[in-house]
Amino acid sequence: MNATVIRAVVLSTLREIAPEVDPGSLRADRPLRRQVDLDSMDWLNFLLALHAKLKVEIPESDYARLVTLDDVVSYLDEAAQRQ
């Protein structure tokens, strides 16, 4: 699995949680939750869905590191390589 595949999974998962999101309009370097207006439950559901799809553990202690789209993709890419 590489960063391109992970980004595609992240974006498709985001669309499942927030179908109104246009992935093409997202800025990879801006806070993701603000761009798509996800509340804390939607964000948690998003992270749990990523865990289920990618089989990558995301400890709650790391949630604060996942701010931008780039942060999420990088984190998941690194975590996948460690497993």
A tleap script that builds the chain and sets N, CA, C and O, in Angstrom:
source leaprc.protein.ff14SB
mol = sequence {
  NMET ASN ALA THR VAL ILE ARG ALA VAL VAL
  LEU SER THR LEU ARG GLU ILE ALA PRO GLU
  VAL ASP PRO GLY SER LEU ARG ALA ASP ARG
  PRO LEU ARG ARG GLN VAL ASP LEU ASP SER
  MET ASP TRP LEU ASN PHE LEU LEU ALA LEU
  HIE ALA LYS LEU LYS VAL GLU ILE PRO GLU
  SER ASP TYR ALA ARG LEU VAL THR LEU ASP
  ASP VAL VAL SER TYR LEU ASP GLU ALA ALA
  GLN ARG CGLN
}
set mol.1.N position { 0.859 -1.172 0.000 }
set mol.1.CA position { 0.000 0.000 0.000 }
set mol.1.C position { 0.906 1.236 0.000 }
set mol.1.O position { 1.887 1.305 0.740 }
set mol.2.N position { 0.560 2.194 -0.833 }
set mol.2.CA position { 1.358 3.425 -0.884 }
set mol.2.C position { 0.470 4.640 -0.582 }
set mol.2.O position { -0.742 4.518 -0.408 }
set mol.3.N position { 1.101 5.794 -0.525 }
set mol.3.CA position { 0.389 7.021 -0.138 }
set mol.3.C position { -0.740 7.364 -1.108 }
set mol.3.O position { -1.756 7.920 -0.692 }
set mol.4.N position { -0.582 7.046 -2.380 }
set mol.4.CA position { -1.629 7.337 -3.363 }
set mol.4.C position { -2.880 6.507 -3.084 }
set mol.4.O position { -3.999 7.018 -3.132 }
set mol.5.N position { -2.680 5.242 -2.797 }
set mol.5.CA position { -3.806 4.355 -2.474 }
set mol.5.C position { -4.449 4.790 -1.165 }
set mol.5.O position { -5.675 4.833 -1.053 }
set mol.6.N position { -3.634 5.110 -0.189 }
set mol.6.CA position { -4.157 5.554 1.111 }
set mol.6.C position { -4.970 6.827 0.956 }
set mol.6.O position { -6.044 6.948 1.545 }
set mol.7.N position { -4.472 7.782 0.170 }
set mol.7.CA position { -5.212 9.038 -0.047 }
set mol.7.C position { -6.576 8.746 -0.678 }
set mol.7.O position { -7.578 9.347 -0.292 }
set mol.8.N position { -6.615 7.835 -1.638 }
set mol.8.CA position { -7.886 7.480 -2.287 }
set mol.8.C position { -8.855 6.861 -1.282 }
set mol.8.O position { -10.049 7.160 -1.305 }
set mol.9.N position { -8.347 6.004 -0.407 }
set mol.9.CA position { -9.198 5.389 0.617 }
set mol.9.C position { -9.691 6.454 1.599 }
set mol.9.O position { -10.860 6.452 1.984 }
set mol.10.N position { -8.809 7.350 1.998 }
set mol.10.CA position { -9.188 8.428 2.922 }
set mol.10.C position { -10.304 9.280 2.306 }
set mol.10.O position { -11.292 9.591 2.971 }
set mol.11.N position { -10.143 9.646 1.061 }
set mol.11.CA position { -11.149 10.499 0.417 }
set mol.11.C position { -12.471 9.763 0.215 }
set mol.11.O position { -13.537 10.347 0.410 }
set mol.12.N position { -12.416 8.508 -0.168 }
set mol.12.CA position { -13.675 7.764 -0.343 }
set mol.12.C position { -14.373 7.557 1.002 }
set mol.12.O position { -15.600 7.607 1.079 }
set mol.13.N position { -13.607 7.329 2.042 }
set mol.13.CA position { -14.180 7.177 3.383 }
set mol.13.C position { -14.796 8.489 3.852 }
set mol.13.O position { -15.863 8.500 4.467 }
set mol.14.N position { -14.130 9.572 3.564 }
set mol.14.CA position { -14.662 10.889 3.912 }
set mol.14.C position { -15.993 11.130 3.210 }
set mol.14.O position { -16.917 11.684 3.805 }
set mol.15.N position { -16.095 10.718 1.955 }
set mol.15.CA position { -17.353 10.886 1.203 }
set mol.15.C position { -18.469 10.036 1.791 }
set mol.15.O position { -19.640 10.406 1.705 }
set mol.16.N position { -18.117 8.895 2.390 }
set mol.16.CA position { -19.131 8.059 3.035 }
set mol.16.C position { -19.685 8.756 4.281 }
set mol.16.O position { -20.878 8.668 4.572 }
set mol.17.N position { -18.820 9.439 5.002 }
set mol.17.CA position { -19.227 10.130 6.230 }
set mol.17.C position { -19.927 11.453 5.900 }
set mol.17.O position { -20.904 11.830 6.548 }
set mol.18.N position { -19.415 12.146 4.889 }
set mol.18.CA position { -19.952 13.457 4.486 }
set mol.18.C position { -20.112 13.471 2.964 }
set mol.18.O position { -19.237 13.970 2.256 }
set mol.19.N position { -21.223 12.928 2.455 }
set mol.19.CA position { -21.408 12.786 1.005 }
set mol.19.C position { -21.379 14.102 0.221 }
set mol.19.O position { -21.149 14.108 -0.988 }
set mol.20.N position { -21.611 15.195 0.909 }
set mol.20.CA position { -21.621 16.494 0.216 }
set mol.20.C position { -20.217 17.020 -0.085 }
set mol.20.O position { -20.072 18.021 -0.786 }
set mol.21.N position { -19.192 16.361 0.432 }
set mol.21.CA position { -17.814 16.823 0.263 }
set mol.21.C position { -17.351 16.611 -1.177 }
set mol.21.O position { -17.545 15.545 -1.760 }
set mol.22.N position { -16.739 17.646 -1.727 }
set mol.22.CA position { -16.100 17.558 -3.045 }
set mol.22.C position { -14.603 17.396 -2.803 }
set mol.22.O position { -13.927 18.364 -2.456 }
set mol.23.N position { -14.074 16.181 -2.983 }
set mol.23.CA position { -12.652 15.956 -2.707 }
set mol.23.C position { -11.730 16.898 -3.482 }
set mol.23.O position { -10.644 17.230 -3.005 }
set mol.24.N position { -12.147 17.326 -4.655 }
set mol.24.CA position { -11.328 18.226 -5.458 }
set mol.24.C position { -11.180 19.613 -4.860 }
set mol.24.O position { -10.260 20.350 -5.214 }
set mol.25.N position { -12.074 19.970 -3.962 }
set mol.25.CA position { -12.019 21.306 -3.364 }
set mol.25.C position { -11.223 21.329 -2.058 }
set mol.25.O position { -10.992 22.400 -1.497 }
set mol.26.N position { -10.806 20.170 -1.575 }
set mol.26.CA position { -10.084 20.112 -0.297 }
set mol.26.C position { -8.651 20.579 -0.456 }
set mol.26.O position { -7.983 20.266 -1.441 }
set mol.27.N position { -8.196 21.326 0.519 }
set mol.27.CA position { -6.786 21.746 0.605 }
set mol.27.C position { -6.082 20.763 1.519 }
set mol.27.O position { -6.476 20.594 2.673 }
set mol.28.N position { -5.060 20.121 1.022 }
set mol.28.CA position { -4.362 19.076 1.772 }
set mol.28.C position { -3.613 19.614 2.983 }
set mol.28.O position { -3.263 18.853 3.885 }
set mol.29.N position { -3.367 20.921 3.010 }
set mol.29.CA position { -2.583 21.516 4.093 }
set mol.29.C position { -3.425 22.316 5.089 }
set mol.29.O position { -2.880 22.985 5.966 }
set mol.30.N position { -4.735 22.249 4.954 }
set mol.30.CA position { -5.641 22.975 5.856 }
set mol.30.C position { -6.371 21.989 6.762 }
set mol.30.O position { -6.542 20.828 6.391 }
set mol.31.N position { -6.804 22.430 7.944 }
set mol.31.CA position { -7.520 21.524 8.845 }
set mol.31.C position { -8.725 20.869 8.156 }
set mol.31.O position { -9.633 21.547 7.674 }
set mol.32.N position { -8.704 19.565 8.126 }
set mol.32.CA position { -9.711 18.799 7.399 }
set mol.32.C position { -11.099 18.932 8.017 }
set mol.32.O position { -12.082 19.124 7.302 }
set mol.33.N position { -11.181 18.830 9.329 }
set mol.33.CA position { -12.496 18.910 9.974 }
set mol.33.C position { -13.192 20.235 9.697 }
set mol.33.O position { -14.412 20.273 9.538 }
set mol.34.N position { -12.437 21.311 9.638 }
set mol.34.CA position { -13.041 22.625 9.361 }
set mol.34.C position { -13.521 22.712 7.919 }
set mol.34.O position { -14.563 23.304 7.637 }
set mol.35.N position { -12.762 22.124 7.016 }
set mol.35.CA position { -13.131 22.199 5.601 }
set mol.35.C position { -14.427 21.449 5.299 }
set mol.35.O position { -15.213 21.864 4.448 }
set mol.36.N position { -14.633 20.351 6.000 }
set mol.36.CA position { -15.817 19.537 5.711 }
set mol.36.C position { -16.864 19.597 6.818 }
set mol.36.O position { -17.898 18.933 6.743 }
set mol.37.N position { -16.588 20.399 7.847 }
set mol.37.CA position { -17.525 20.645 8.935 }
set mol.37.C position { -17.976 19.351 9.612 }
set mol.37.O position { -19.172 19.082 9.730 }
set mol.38.N position { -16.994 18.549 10.058 }
set mol.38.CA position { -17.297 17.314 10.774 }
set mol.38.C position { -17.333 17.577 12.275 }
set mol.38.O position { -16.428 18.201 12.829 }
set mol.39.N position { -18.378 17.100 12.919 }
set mol.39.CA position { -18.405 17.196 14.382 }
set mol.39.C position { -17.558 16.060 14.958 }
set mol.39.O position { -17.014 15.247 14.212 }
set mol.40.N position { -17.453 16.009 16.257 }
set mol.40.CA position { -16.558 15.023 16.883 }
set mol.40.C position { -17.004 13.588 16.619 }
set mol.40.O position { -16.156 12.709 16.462 }
set mol.41.N position { -18.293 13.328 16.568 }
set mol.41.CA position { -18.779 11.969 16.286 }
set mol.41.C position { -18.489 11.567 14.841 }
set mol.41.O position { -18.089 10.432 14.578 }
set mol.42.N position { -18.690 12.492 13.911 }
set mol.42.CA position { -18.363 12.202 12.508 }
set mol.42.C position { -16.871 11.939 12.354 }
set mol.42.O position { -16.470 11.035 11.620 }
set mol.43.N position { -16.049 12.727 13.043 }
set mol.43.CA position { -14.595 12.551 12.978 }
set mol.43.C position { -14.201 11.178 13.534 }
set mol.43.O position { -13.373 10.481 12.948 }
set mol.44.N position { -14.787 10.805 14.644 }
set mol.44.CA position { -14.508 9.499 15.226 }
set mol.44.C position { -14.945 8.381 14.280 }
set mol.44.O position { -14.215 7.408 14.093 }
set mol.45.N position { -16.115 8.511 13.692 }
set mol.45.CA position { -16.593 7.514 12.725 }
set mol.45.C position { -15.666 7.430 11.512 }
set mol.45.O position { -15.430 6.347 10.979 }
set mol.46.N position { -15.156 8.552 11.092 }
set mol.46.CA position { -14.203 8.612 9.980 }
set mol.46.C position { -12.931 7.839 10.330 }
set mol.46.O position { -12.465 7.020 9.537 }
set mol.47.N position { -12.373 8.095 11.505 }
set mol.47.CA position { -11.146 7.420 11.920 }
set mol.47.C position { -11.368 5.926 12.132 }
set mol.47.O position { -10.507 5.119 11.781 }
set mol.48.N position { -12.501 5.553 12.698 }
set mol.48.CA position { -12.811 4.136 12.881 }
set mol.48.C position { -12.993 3.426 11.536 }
set mol.48.O position { -12.584 2.277 11.375 }
set mol.49.N position { -13.601 4.108 10.588 }
set mol.49.CA position { -13.767 3.522 9.253 }
set mol.49.C position { -12.411 3.341 8.562 }
set mol.49.O position { -12.190 2.341 7.879 }
set mol.50.N position { -11.512 4.301 8.740 }
set mol.50.CA position { -10.163 4.157 8.169 }
set mol.50.C position { -9.457 2.958 8.798 }
set mol.50.O position { -8.799 2.186 8.100 }
set mol.51.N position { -9.590 2.807 10.090 }
set mol.51.CA position { -9.005 1.655 10.784 }
set mol.51.C position { -9.543 0.352 10.190 }
set mol.51.O position { -8.775 -0.568 9.905 }
set mol.52.N position { -10.845 0.277 10.007 }
set mol.52.CA position { -11.467 -0.933 9.488 }
set mol.52.C position { -11.021 -1.234 8.057 }
set mol.52.O position { -10.758 -2.388 7.717 }
set mol.53.N position { -10.939 -0.219 7.237 }
set mol.53.CA position { -10.583 -0.422 5.823 }
set mol.53.C position { -9.103 -0.706 5.619 }
set mol.53.O position { -8.732 -1.551 4.804 }
set mol.54.N position { -8.265 -0.003 6.357 }
set mol.54.CA position { -6.822 -0.109 6.136 }
set mol.54.C position { -6.126 -1.038 7.117 }
set mol.54.O position { -4.943 -1.338 6.960 }
set mol.55.N position { -6.860 -1.498 8.134 }
set mol.55.CA position { -6.285 -2.391 9.152 }
set mol.55.C position { -5.080 -1.762 9.836 }
set mol.55.O position { -4.091 -2.434 10.131 }
set mol.56.N position { -5.181 -0.453 10.084 }
set mol.56.CA position { -4.120 0.299 10.747 }
set mol.56.C position { -4.665 0.813 12.070 }
set mol.56.O position { -5.717 1.451 12.112 }
set mol.57.N position { -3.949 0.535 13.139 }
set mol.57.CA position { -4.345 1.023 14.454 }
set mol.57.C position { -4.133 2.539 14.528 }
set mol.57.O position { -3.099 3.059 14.110 }
set mol.58.N position { -5.132 3.227 15.064 }
set mol.58.CA position { -5.027 4.668 15.291 }
set mol.58.C position { -5.381 4.895 16.756 }
set mol.58.O position { -6.554 5.066 17.091 }
set mol.59.N position { -4.383 4.898 17.628 }
set mol.59.CA position { -4.675 5.104 19.042 }
set mol.59.C position { -5.273 6.492 19.298 }
set mol.59.O position { -4.926 7.466 18.630 }
set mol.60.N position { -6.158 6.558 20.256 }
set mol.60.CA position { -6.799 7.833 20.588 }
set mol.60.C position { -5.766 8.902 20.920 }
set mol.60.O position { -5.995 10.086 20.673 }
set mol.61.N position { -4.648 8.497 21.469 }
set mol.61.CA position { -3.592 9.460 21.816 }
set mol.61.C position { -2.985 10.129 20.576 }
set mol.61.O position { -2.325 11.161 20.695 }
set mol.62.N position { -3.200 9.557 19.401 }
set mol.62.CA position { -2.661 10.132 18.153 }
set mol.62.C position { -3.680 10.989 17.405 }
set mol.62.O position { -3.327 11.626 16.412 }
set mol.63.N position { -4.910 11.022 17.848 }
set mol.63.CA position { -5.948 11.770 17.132 }
set mol.63.C position { -5.561 13.232 16.915 }
set mol.63.O position { -5.847 13.792 15.857 }
set mol.64.N position { -4.924 13.847 17.886 }
set mol.64.CA position { -4.563 15.264 17.774 }
set mol.64.C position { -3.539 15.514 16.665 }
set mol.64.O position { -3.419 16.640 16.182 }
set mol.65.N position { -2.809 14.494 16.262 }
set mol.65.CA position { -1.820 14.633 15.179 }
set mol.65.C position { -2.474 14.652 13.804 }
set mol.65.O position { -1.841 15.041 12.823 }
set mol.66.N position { -3.729 14.239 13.725 }
set mol.66.CA position { -4.421 14.082 12.444 }
set mol.66.C position { -5.277 15.319 12.177 }
set mol.66.O position { -6.479 15.330 12.445 }
set mol.67.N position { -4.643 16.343 11.652 }
set mol.67.CA position { -5.321 17.623 11.451 }
set mol.67.C position { -5.656 17.844 9.976 }
set mol.67.O position { -6.812 18.090 9.630 }
set mol.68.N position { -4.667 17.757 9.125 }
set mol.68.CA position { -4.865 18.007 7.694 }
set mol.68.C position { -4.985 16.689 6.932 }
set mol.68.O position { -4.690 15.621 7.470 }
set mol.69.N position { -5.411 16.775 5.703 }
set mol.69.CA position { -5.457 15.595 4.839 }
set mol.69.C position { -4.061 14.993 4.717 }
set mol.69.O position { -3.899 13.775 4.788 }
set mol.70.N position { -3.062 15.840 4.534 }
set mol.70.CA position { -1.680 15.354 4.453 }
set mol.70.C position { -1.263 14.647 5.734 }
set mol.70.O position { -0.581 13.624 5.678 }
set mol.71.N position { -1.666 15.177 6.891 }
set mol.71.CA position { -1.353 14.537 8.174 }
set mol.71.C position { -1.942 13.123 8.242 }
set mol.71.O position { -1.268 12.175 8.643 }
set mol.72.N position { -3.194 13.004 7.848 }
set mol.72.CA position { -3.883 11.712 7.911 }
set mol.72.C position { -3.204 10.708 6.989 }
set mol.72.O position { -2.931 9.576 7.389 }
set mol.73.N position { -2.932 11.121 5.758 }
set mol.73.CA position { -2.302 10.220 4.788 }
set mol.73.C position { -0.906 9.820 5.245 }
set mol.73.O position { -0.551 8.643 5.180 }
set mol.74.N position { -0.118 10.766 5.700 }
set mol.74.CA position { 1.243 10.462 6.169 }
set mol.74.C position { 1.214 9.514 7.364 }
set mol.74.O position { 1.972 8.545 7.418 }
set mol.75.N position { 0.341 9.799 8.309 }
set mol.75.CA position { 0.240 8.958 9.500 }
set mol.75.C position { -0.117 7.530 9.110 }
set mol.75.O position { 0.522 6.582 9.565 }
set mol.76.N position { -1.136 7.374 8.271 }
set mol.76.CA position { -1.574 6.043 7.875 }
set mol.76.C position { -0.511 5.319 7.052 }
set mol.76.O position { -0.329 4.110 7.192 }
set mol.77.N position { 0.184 6.054 6.202 }
set mol.77.CA position { 1.252 5.464 5.401 }
set mol.77.C position { 2.369 4.942 6.313 }
set mol.77.O position { 2.830 3.813 6.147 }
set mol.78.N position { 2.792 5.751 7.255 }
set mol.78.CA position { 3.840 5.332 8.195 }
set mol.78.C position { 3.382 4.150 9.049 }
set mol.78.O position { 4.141 3.205 9.262 }
set mol.79.N position { 2.150 4.205 9.533 }
set mol.79.CA position { 1.627 3.126 10.372 }
set mol.79.C position { 1.507 1.817 9.582 }
set mol.79.O position { 1.790 0.741 10.109 }
set mol.80.N position { 1.092 1.916 8.339 }
set mol.80.CA position { 0.965 0.715 7.497 }
set mol.80.C position { 2.337 0.080 7.253 }
set mol.80.O position { 2.456 -1.144 7.216 }
set mol.81.N position { 3.352 0.891 7.090 }
set mol.81.CA position { 4.690 0.364 6.846 }
set mol.81.C position { 5.267 -0.312 8.085 }
set mol.81.O position { 6.076 -1.232 7.967 }
set mol.82.N position { 4.858 0.137 9.272 }
set mol.82.CA position { 5.352 -0.472 10.516 }
set mol.82.C position { 4.704 -1.831 10.782 }
set mol.82.O position { 5.265 -2.658 11.501 }
set mol.83.N position { 3.543 -2.057 10.213 }
set mol.83.CA position { 2.806 -3.302 10.494 }
set mol.83.C position { 3.238 -4.429 9.591 }
set mol.83.O position { 2.718 -5.540 9.697 }
savepdb mol mol.pdb
quit
